[in-house]
């Protein structure tokens, strides 16, 4: 993956991202409802060709709450 092909969204910064207890599927997206062995943003990008549309920044939500 080249620099220009890198996903613009990052699961580590998404409010819906969680780590799963499942050893085979460590990463989980609560918004889209699936687990994956790679980061969900990468899985979505490879299957859809677009960045994840369910992404919501953790920092945006904290700013709104204040």
PDB file of N, CA, C and O in Angstrom, chain B, residues numbered from 101:
ATOM      1  N   UNK B 101       0.855  -1.178   0.000  1.00  0.00           N
ATOM      2  CA  UNK B 101       0.000   0.000   0.000  1.00  0.00           C
ATOM      3  C   UNK B 101       0.894   1.232   0.000  1.00  0.00           C
ATOM      4  O   UNK B 101       1.730   1.407   0.886  1.00  0.00           O
ATOM      5  N   UNK B 102       0.710   2.073  -0.993  1.00  0.00           N
ATOM      6  CA  UNK B 102       1.500   3.292  -1.069  1.00  0.00           C
ATOM      7  C   UNK B 102       0.883   4.361  -0.190  1.00  0.00           C
ATOM      8  O   UNK B 102      -0.228   4.205   0.314  1.00  0.00           O
ATOM      9  N   UNK B 103       1.602   5.426  -0.017  1.00  0.00           N
ATOM     10  CA  UNK B 103       1.144   6.520   0.858  1.00  0.00           C
ATOM     11  C   UNK B 103      -0.186   7.100   0.384  1.00  0.00           C
ATOM     12  O   UNK B 103      -1.042   7.418   1.209  1.00  0.00           O
ATOM     13  N   UNK B 104      -0.375   7.245  -0.932  1.00  0.00           N
ATOM     14  CA  UNK B 104      -1.616   7.817  -1.449  1.00  0.00           C
ATOM     15  C   UNK B 104      -2.790   6.850  -1.322  1.00  0.00           C
ATOM     16  O   UNK B 104      -3.942   7.285  -1.312  1.00  0.00           O
ATOM     17  N   UNK B 105      -2.521   5.534  -1.225  1.00  0.00           N
ATOM     18  CA  UNK B 105      -3.571   4.535  -1.078  1.00  0.00           C
ATOM     19  C   UNK B 105      -3.950   4.278   0.377  1.00  0.00           C
ATOM     20  O   UNK B 105      -4.908   3.551   0.646  1.00  0.00           O
ATOM     21  N   UNK B 106      -3.216   4.861   1.314  1.00  0.00           N
ATOM     22  CA  UNK B 106      -3.478   4.625   2.735  1.00  0.00           C
ATOM     23  C   UNK B 106      -4.872   5.134   3.107  1.00  0.00           C
ATOM     24  O   UNK B 106      -5.308   6.176   2.618  1.00  0.00           O
ATOM     25  N   UNK B 107      -5.561   4.398   3.968  1.00  0.00           N
ATOM     26  CA  UNK B 107      -6.893   4.848   4.371  1.00  0.00           C
ATOM     27  C   UNK B 107      -6.856   6.200   5.062  1.00  0.00           C
ATOM     28  O   UNK B 107      -5.938   6.485   5.830  1.00  0.00           O
ATOM     29  N   UNK B 108      -7.844   7.025   4.793  1.00  0.00           N
ATOM     30  CA  UNK B 108      -7.919   8.343   5.420  1.00  0.00           C
ATOM     31  C   UNK B 108      -8.498   8.245   6.819  1.00  0.00           C
ATOM     32  O   UNK B 108      -8.261   9.108   7.664  1.00  0.00           O
ATOM     33  N   UNK B 109      -9.260   7.186   7.055  1.00  0.00           N
ATOM     34  CA  UNK B 109      -9.810   6.953   8.393  1.00  0.00           C
ATOM     35  C   UNK B 109      -8.971   5.882   9.074  1.00  0.00           C
ATOM     36  O   UNK B 109      -8.368   5.034   8.415  1.00  0.00           O
ATOM     37  N   UNK B 110      -8.942   5.932  10.384  1.00  0.00           N
ATOM     38  CA  UNK B 110      -8.144   4.984  11.144  1.00  0.00           C
ATOM     39  C   UNK B 110      -8.998   4.447  12.290  1.00  0.00           C
ATOM     40  O   UNK B 110      -9.515   5.213  13.104  1.00  0.00           O
ATOM     41  N   UNK B 111      -9.137   3.138  12.342  1.00  0.00           N
ATOM     42  CA  UNK B 111      -9.979   2.519  13.376  1.00  0.00           C
ATOM     43  C   UNK B 111      -9.543   2.884  14.785  1.00  0.00           C
ATOM     44  O   UNK B 111     -10.382   2.998  15.679  1.00  0.00           O
ATOM     45  N   UNK B 112      -8.264   3.067  14.996  1.00  0.00           N
ATOM     46  CA  UNK B 112      -7.769   3.388  16.339  1.00  0.00           C
ATOM     47  C   UNK B 112      -8.335   4.711  16.835  1.00  0.00           C
ATOM     48  O   UNK B 112      -8.356   4.962  18.040  1.00  0.00           O
ATOM     49  N   UNK B 113      -8.792   5.560  15.920  1.00  0.00           N
ATOM     50  CA  UNK B 113      -9.359   6.857  16.291  1.00  0.00           C
ATOM     51  C   UNK B 113     -10.882   6.881  16.196  1.00  0.00           C
ATOM     52  O   UNK B 113     -11.495   7.938  16.352  1.00  0.00           O
ATOM     53  N   UNK B 114     -11.501   5.721  15.941  1.00  0.00           N
ATOM     54  CA  UNK B 114     -12.942   5.652  15.752  1.00  0.00           C
ATOM     55  C   UNK B 114     -13.652   5.212  17.036  1.00  0.00           C
ATOM     56  O   UNK B 114     -13.172   4.332  17.750  1.00  0.00           O
ATOM     57  N   UNK B 115     -14.779   5.825  17.314  1.00  0.00           N
ATOM     58  CA  UNK B 115     -15.520   5.503  18.535  1.00  0.00           C
ATOM     59  C   UNK B 115     -16.153   4.119  18.495  1.00  0.00           C
ATOM     60  O   UNK B 115     -16.480   3.579  19.552  1.00  0.00           O
ATOM     61  N   UNK B 116     -16.337   3.524  17.325  1.00  0.00           N
ATOM     62  CA  UNK B 116     -16.972   2.216  17.187  1.00  0.00           C
ATOM     63  C   UNK B 116     -15.987   1.049  17.183  1.00  0.00           C
ATOM     64  O   UNK B 116     -16.406  -0.108  17.142  1.00  0.00           O
ATOM     65  N   UNK B 117     -14.716   1.327  17.223  1.00  0.00           N
ATOM     66  CA  UNK B 117     -13.686   0.289  17.173  1.00  0.00           C
ATOM     67  C   UNK B 117     -13.468  -0.327  18.539  1.00  0.00           C
ATOM     68  O   UNK B 117     -13.370   0.381  19.541  1.00  0.00           O
ATOM     69  N   UNK B 118     -13.393  -1.652  18.577  1.00  0.00           N
ATOM     70  CA  UNK B 118     -13.108  -2.379  19.807  1.00  0.00           C
ATOM     71  C   UNK B 118     -12.188  -3.556  19.507  1.00  0.00           C
ATOM     72  O   UNK B 118     -12.111  -4.034  18.375  1.00  0.00           O
ATOM     73  N   UNK B 119     -11.496  -4.008  20.544  1.00  0.00           N
ATOM     74  CA  UNK B 119     -10.685  -5.215  20.447  1.00  0.00           C
ATOM     75  C   UNK B 119     -11.548  -6.384  20.919  1.00  0.00           C
ATOM     76  O   UNK B 119     -12.184  -6.318  21.971  1.00  0.00           O
ATOM     77  N   UNK B 120     -11.558  -7.439  20.134  1.00  0.00           N
ATOM     78  CA  UNK B 120     -12.366  -8.614  20.418  1.00  0.00           C
ATOM     79  C   UNK B 120     -11.556  -9.651  21.192  1.00  0.00           C
ATOM     80  O   UNK B 120     -10.327  -9.669  21.119  1.00  0.00           O
ATOM     81  N   UNK B 121     -12.243 -10.505  21.925  1.00  0.00           N
ATOM     82  CA  UNK B 121     -11.583 -11.608  22.627  1.00  0.00           C
ATOM     83  C   UNK B 121     -11.309 -12.781  21.693  1.00  0.00           C
ATOM     84  O   UNK B 121     -10.572 -13.698  22.056  1.00  0.00           O
ATOM     85  N   UNK B 122     -11.876 -12.768  20.528  1.00  0.00           N
ATOM     86  CA  UNK B 122     -11.699 -13.836  19.548  1.00  0.00           C
ATOM     87  C   UNK B 122     -10.291 -13.779  18.958  1.00  0.00           C
ATOM     88  O   UNK B 122      -9.930 -12.796  18.310  1.00  0.00           O
ATOM     89  N   UNK B 123      -9.504 -14.812  19.176  1.00  0.00           N
ATOM     90  CA  UNK B 123      -8.102 -14.803  18.711  1.00  0.00           C
ATOM     91  C   UNK B 123      -7.977 -14.726  17.191  1.00  0.00           C
ATOM     92  O   UNK B 123      -7.006 -14.166  16.682  1.00  0.00           O
ATOM     93  N   UNK B 124      -8.921 -15.265  16.477  1.00  0.00           N
ATOM     94  CA  UNK B 124      -8.860 -15.262  15.011  1.00  0.00           C
ATOM     95  C   UNK B 124      -9.354 -13.951  14.400  1.00  0.00           C
ATOM     96  O   UNK B 124      -8.968 -13.591  13.288  1.00  0.00           O
ATOM     97  N   UNK B 125     -10.196 -13.255  15.125  1.00  0.00           N
ATOM     98  CA  UNK B 125     -10.757 -11.994  14.635  1.00  0.00           C
ATOM     99  C   UNK B 125     -10.641 -10.953  15.747  1.00  0.00           C
ATOM    100  O   UNK B 125     -11.602 -10.696  16.471  1.00  0.00           O
ATOM    101  N   UNK B 126      -9.465 -10.365  15.873  1.00  0.00           N
ATOM    102  CA  UNK B 126      -9.125  -9.493  17.002  1.00  0.00           C
ATOM    103  C   UNK B 126      -9.808  -8.133  16.975  1.00  0.00           C
ATOM    104  O   UNK B 126     -10.020  -7.522  18.022  1.00  0.00           O
ATOM    105  N   UNK B 127     -10.150  -7.660  15.791  1.00  0.00           N
ATOM    106  CA  UNK B 127     -10.664  -6.296  15.667  1.00  0.00           C
ATOM    107  C   UNK B 127     -12.151  -6.313  15.356  1.00  0.00           C
ATOM    108  O   UNK B 127     -12.623  -7.131  14.567  1.00  0.00           O
ATOM    109  N   UNK B 128     -12.880  -5.405  15.983  1.00  0.00           N
ATOM    110  CA  UNK B 128     -14.337  -5.405  15.878  1.00  0.00           C
ATOM    111  C   UNK B 128     -14.858  -4.007  15.599  1.00  0.00           C
ATOM    112  O   UNK B 128     -14.398  -3.031  16.191  1.00  0.00           O
ATOM    113  N   UNK B 129     -15.822  -3.920  14.692  1.00  0.00           N
ATOM    114  CA  UNK B 129     -16.500  -2.656  14.407  1.00  0.00           C
ATOM    115  C   UNK B 129     -17.931  -2.771  14.909  1.00  0.00           C
ATOM    116  O   UNK B 129     -18.716  -3.557  14.379  1.00  0.00           O
ATOM    117  N   UNK B 130     -18.273  -1.997  15.923  1.00  0.00           N
ATOM    118  CA  UNK B 130     -19.624  -2.018  16.482  1.00  0.00           C
ATOM    119  C   UNK B 130     -20.635  -1.353  15.541  1.00  0.00           C
ATOM    120  O   UNK B 130     -21.807  -1.730  15.535  1.00  0.00           O
ATOM    121  N   UNK B 131     -20.207  -0.397  14.770  1.00  0.00           N
ATOM    122  CA  UNK B 131     -21.101   0.309  13.842  1.00  0.00           C
ATOM    123  C   UNK B 131     -21.555  -0.607  12.707  1.00  0.00           C
ATOM    124  O   UNK B 131     -22.743  -0.679  12.392  1.00  0.00           O
ATOM    125  N   UNK B 132     -20.597  -1.306  12.095  1.00  0.00           N
ATOM    126  CA  UNK B 132     -20.921  -2.160  10.959  1.00  0.00           C
ATOM    127  C   UNK B 132     -21.222  -3.596  11.368  1.00  0.00           C
ATOM    128  O   UNK B 132     -21.722  -4.379  10.560  1.00  0.00           O
ATOM    129  N   UNK B 133     -20.921  -3.948  12.617  1.00  0.00           N
ATOM    130  CA  UNK B 133     -21.290  -5.250  13.150  1.00  0.00           C
ATOM    131  C   UNK B 133     -20.493  -6.425  12.631  1.00  0.00           C
ATOM    132  O   UNK B 133     -21.065  -7.469  12.317  1.00  0.00           O
ATOM    133  N   UNK B 134     -19.168  -6.274  12.533  1.00  0.00           N
ATOM    134  CA  UNK B 134     -18.355  -7.415  12.131  1.00  0.00           C
ATOM    135  C   UNK B 134     -17.014  -7.415  12.839  1.00  0.00           C
ATOM    136  O   UNK B 134     -16.565  -6.395  13.362  1.00  0.00           O
ATOM    137  N   UNK B 135     -16.378  -8.592  12.844  1.00  0.00           N
ATOM    138  CA  UNK B 135     -15.038  -8.775  13.383  1.00  0.00           C
ATOM    139  C   UNK B 135     -14.123  -9.133  12.229  1.00  0.00           C
ATOM    140  O   UNK B 135     -14.564  -9.672  11.214  1.00  0.00           O
ATOM    141  N   UNK B 136     -12.828  -8.825  12.395  1.00  0.00           N
ATOM    142  CA  UNK B 136     -11.871  -9.075  11.326  1.00  0.00           C
ATOM    143  C   UNK B 136     -10.490  -9.355  11.899  1.00  0.00           C
ATOM    144  O   UNK B 136     -10.182  -8.982  13.032  1.00  0.00           O
ATOM    145  N   UNK B 137      -9.671 -10.015  11.101  1.00  0.00           N
ATOM    146  CA  UNK B 137      -8.288 -10.264  11.514  1.00  0.00           C
ATOM    147  C   UNK B 137      -7.389  -9.074  11.200  1.00  0.00           C
ATOM    148  O   UNK B 137      -6.265  -8.993  11.695  1.00  0.00           O
ATOM    149  N   UNK B 138      -7.881  -8.154  10.382  1.00  0.00           N
ATOM    150  CA  UNK B 138      -7.175  -6.895  10.092  1.00  0.00           C
ATOM    151  C   UNK B 138      -8.072  -5.750  10.562  1.00  0.00           C
ATOM    152  O   UNK B 138      -9.241  -5.971  10.877  1.00  0.00           O
ATOM    153  N   UNK B 139      -7.546  -4.554  10.611  1.00  0.00           N
ATOM    154  CA  UNK B 139      -8.363  -3.416  11.026  1.00  0.00           C
ATOM    155  C   UNK B 139      -9.588  -3.287  10.117  1.00  0.00           C
ATOM    156  O   UNK B 139      -9.469  -3.400   8.897  1.00  0.00           O
ATOM    157  N   UNK B 140     -10.754  -3.053  10.702  1.00  0.00           N
ATOM    158  CA  UNK B 140     -11.970  -2.939   9.888  1.00  0.00           C
ATOM    159  C   UNK B 140     -11.879  -1.885   8.781  1.00  0.00           C
ATOM    160  O   UNK B 140     -12.454  -2.078   7.710  1.00  0.00           O
ATOM    161  N   UNK B 141     -11.172  -0.781   9.016  1.00  0.00           N
ATOM    162  CA  UNK B 141     -11.051   0.239   7.958  1.00  0.00           C
ATOM    163  C   UNK B 141     -10.315  -0.318   6.738  1.00  0.00           C
ATOM    164  O   UNK B 141     -10.606   0.072   5.607  1.00  0.00           O
ATOM    165  N   UNK B 142      -9.374  -1.216   6.959  1.00  0.00           N
ATOM    166  CA  UNK B 142      -8.655  -1.849   5.853  1.00  0.00           C
ATOM    167  C   UNK B 142      -9.559  -2.854   5.151  1.00  0.00           C
ATOM    168  O   UNK B 142      -9.564  -2.942   3.923  1.00  0.00           O
ATOM    169  N   UNK B 143     -10.318  -3.606   5.930  1.00  0.00           N
ATOM    170  CA  UNK B 143     -11.268  -4.586   5.377  1.00  0.00           C
ATOM    171  C   UNK B 143     -12.318  -3.886   4.513  1.00  0.00           C
ATOM    172  O   UNK B 143     -12.630  -4.352   3.417  1.00  0.00           O
ATOM    173  N   UNK B 144     -12.860  -2.779   4.998  1.00  0.00           N
ATOM    174  CA  UNK B 144     -13.870  -2.028   4.245  1.00  0.00           C
ATOM    175  C   UNK B 144     -13.258  -1.466   2.970  1.00  0.00           C
ATOM    176  O   UNK B 144     -13.862  -1.538   1.900  1.00  0.00           O
ATOM    177  N   UNK B 145     -12.075  -0.916   3.084  1.00  0.00           N
ATOM    178  CA  UNK B 145     -11.402  -0.336   1.909  1.00  0.00           C
ATOM    179  C   UNK B 145     -11.141  -1.382   0.830  1.00  0.00           C
ATOM    180  O   UNK B 145     -11.312  -1.112  -0.359  1.00  0.00           O
ATOM    181  N   UNK B 146     -10.722  -2.586   1.251  1.00  0.00           N
ATOM    182  CA  UNK B 146     -10.417  -3.625   0.269  1.00  0.00           C
ATOM    183  C   UNK B 146     -11.680  -4.198  -0.374  1.00  0.00           C
ATOM    184  O   UNK B 146     -11.641  -4.600  -1.537  1.00  0.00           O
ATOM    185  N   UNK B 147     -12.786  -4.245   0.345  1.00  0.00           N
ATOM    186  CA  UNK B 147     -14.014  -4.812  -0.223  1.00  0.00           C
ATOM    187  C   UNK B 147     -14.852  -3.787  -0.974  1.00  0.00           C
ATOM    188  O   UNK B 147     -15.495  -4.125  -1.968  1.00  0.00           O
ATOM    189  N   UNK B 148     -14.855  -2.540  -0.514  1.00  0.00           N
ATOM    190  CA  UNK B 148     -15.711  -1.510  -1.107  1.00  0.00           C
ATOM    191  C   UNK B 148     -14.949  -0.541  -2.008  1.00  0.00           C
ATOM    192  O   UNK B 148     -15.523   0.049  -2.922  1.00  0.00           O
ATOM    193  N   UNK B 149     -13.663  -0.384  -1.745  1.00  0.00           N
ATOM    194  CA  UNK B 149     -12.872   0.557  -2.531  1.00  0.00           C
ATOM    195  C   UNK B 149     -12.943   1.989  -2.027  1.00  0.00           C
ATOM    196  O   UNK B 149     -12.319   2.885  -2.595  1.00  0.00           O
ATOM    197  N   UNK B 150     -13.705   2.204  -0.955  1.00  0.00           N
ATOM    198  CA  UNK B 150     -13.837   3.541  -0.357  1.00  0.00           C
ATOM    199  C   UNK B 150     -13.458   3.471   1.110  1.00  0.00           C
ATOM    200  O   UNK B 150     -13.406   2.394   1.704  1.00  0.00           O
ATOM    201  N   UNK B 151     -13.195   4.637   1.685  1.00  0.00           N
ATOM    202  CA  UNK B 151     -12.970   4.697   3.125  1.00  0.00           C
ATOM    203  C   UNK B 151     -14.276   4.364   3.838  1.00  0.00           C
ATOM    204  O   UNK B 151     -15.360   4.511   3.273  1.00  0.00           O
ATOM    205  N   UNK B 152     -14.161   3.918   5.070  1.00  0.00           N
ATOM    206  CA  UNK B 152     -15.318   3.531   5.869  1.00  0.00           C
ATOM    207  C   UNK B 152     -16.260   4.728   6.061  1.00  0.00           C
ATOM    208  O   UNK B 152     -15.833   5.804   6.479  1.00  0.00           O
ATOM    209  N   UNK B 153     -17.521   4.527   5.756  1.00  0.00           N
ATOM    210  CA  UNK B 153     -18.510   5.596   5.898  1.00  0.00           C
ATOM    211  C   UNK B 153     -19.074   5.668   7.308  1.00  0.00           C
ATOM    212  O   UNK B 153     -19.768   6.627   7.648  1.00  0.00           O
ATOM    213  N   UNK B 154     -18.782   4.662   8.137  1.00  0.00           N
ATOM    214  CA  UNK B 154     -19.268   4.651   9.508  1.00  0.00           C
ATOM    215  C   UNK B 154     -18.314   5.292  10.496  1.00  0.00           C
ATOM    216  O   UNK B 154     -18.619   5.351  11.688  1.00  0.00           O
ATOM    217  N   UNK B 155     -17.176   5.771  10.039  1.00  0.00           N
ATOM    218  CA  UNK B 155     -16.157   6.341  10.913  1.00  0.00           C
ATOM    219  C   UNK B 155     -16.669   7.584  11.631  1.00  0.00           C
ATOM    220  O   UNK B 155     -17.221   8.494  11.012  1.00  0.00           O
ATOM    221  N   UNK B 156     -16.473   7.608  12.965  1.00  0.00           N
ATOM    222  CA  UNK B 156     -16.711   8.814  13.769  1.00  0.00           C
ATOM    223  C   UNK B 156     -15.543   8.963  14.726  1.00  0.00           C
ATOM    224  O   UNK B 156     -15.235   8.053  15.495  1.00  0.00           O
ATOM    225  N   UNK B 157     -14.914  10.086  14.673  1.00  0.00           N
ATOM    226  CA  UNK B 157     -13.743  10.345  15.489  1.00  0.00           C
ATOM    227  C   UNK B 157     -14.089  10.364  16.970  1.00  0.00           C
ATOM    228  O   UNK B 157     -15.120  10.908  17.365  1.00  0.00           O
ATOM    229  N   UNK B 158     -13.233   9.775  17.784  1.00  0.00           N
ATOM    230  CA  UNK B 158     -13.418   9.810  19.238  1.00  0.00           C
ATOM    231  C   UNK B 158     -13.301  11.239  19.754  1.00  0.00           C
ATOM    232  O   UNK B 158     -14.030  11.623  20.668  1.00  0.00           O
ATOM    233  N   UNK B 159     -12.408  12.023  19.192  1.00  0.00           N
ATOM    234  CA  UNK B 159     -12.186  13.388  19.668  1.00  0.00           C
ATOM    235  C   UNK B 159     -13.341  14.310  19.302  1.00  0.00           C
ATOM    236  O   UNK B 159     -13.636  15.231  20.064  1.00  0.00           O
ATOM    237  N   UNK B 160     -14.011  14.103  18.162  1.00  0.00           N
ATOM    238  CA  UNK B 160     -15.165  14.920  17.800  1.00  0.00           C
ATOM    239  C   UNK B 160     -16.276  14.778  18.818  1.00  0.00           C
ATOM    240  O   UNK B 160     -16.910  15.767  19.189  1.00  0.00           O
ATOM    241  N   UNK B 161     -16.517  13.569  19.272  1.00  0.00           N
ATOM    242  CA  UNK B 161     -17.594  13.326  20.236  1.00  0.00           C
ATOM    243  C   UNK B 161     -17.293  13.968  21.576  1.00  0.00           C
ATOM    244  O   UNK B 161     -18.205  14.476  22.230  1.00  0.00           O
ATOM    245  N   UNK B 162     -16.059  13.960  21.994  1.00  0.00           N
ATOM    246  CA  UNK B 162     -15.690  14.571  23.262  1.00  0.00           C
ATOM    247  C   UNK B 162     -15.870  16.084  23.205  1.00  0.00           C
ATOM    248  O   UNK B 162     -16.279  16.693  24.194  1.00  0.00           O
ATOM    249  N   UNK B 163     -15.571  16.694  22.067  1.00  0.00           N
ATOM    250  CA  UNK B 163     -15.733  18.137  21.912  1.00  0.00           C
ATOM    251  C   UNK B 163     -17.212  18.513  21.978  1.00  0.00           C
ATOM    252  O   UNK B 163     -17.561  19.548  22.545  1.00  0.00           O
ATOM    253  N   UNK B 164     -18.083  17.684  21.403  1.00  0.00           N
ATOM    254  CA  UNK B 164     -19.525  17.956  21.403  1.00  0.00           C
ATOM    255  C   UNK B 164     -20.118  17.845  22.793  1.00  0.00           C
ATOM    256  O   UNK B 164     -21.031  18.593  23.143  1.00  0.00           O
ATOM    257  N   UNK B 165     -19.600  16.909  23.593  1.00  0.00           N
ATOM    258  CA  UNK B 165     -20.136  16.692  24.935  1.00  0.00           C
ATOM    259  C   UNK B 165     -19.840  17.838  25.876  1.00  0.00           C
ATOM    260  O   UNK B 165     -20.586  18.053  26.831  1.00  0.00           O
ATOM    261  N   UNK B 166     -18.782  18.573  25.639  1.00  0.00           N
ATOM    262  CA  UNK B 166     -18.385  19.673  26.535  1.00  0.00           C
ATOM    263  C   UNK B 166     -19.170  20.924  26.295  1.00  0.00           C
ATOM    264  O   UNK B 166     -18.949  21.930  26.969  1.00  0.00           O
TER     265      UNK B 166
END
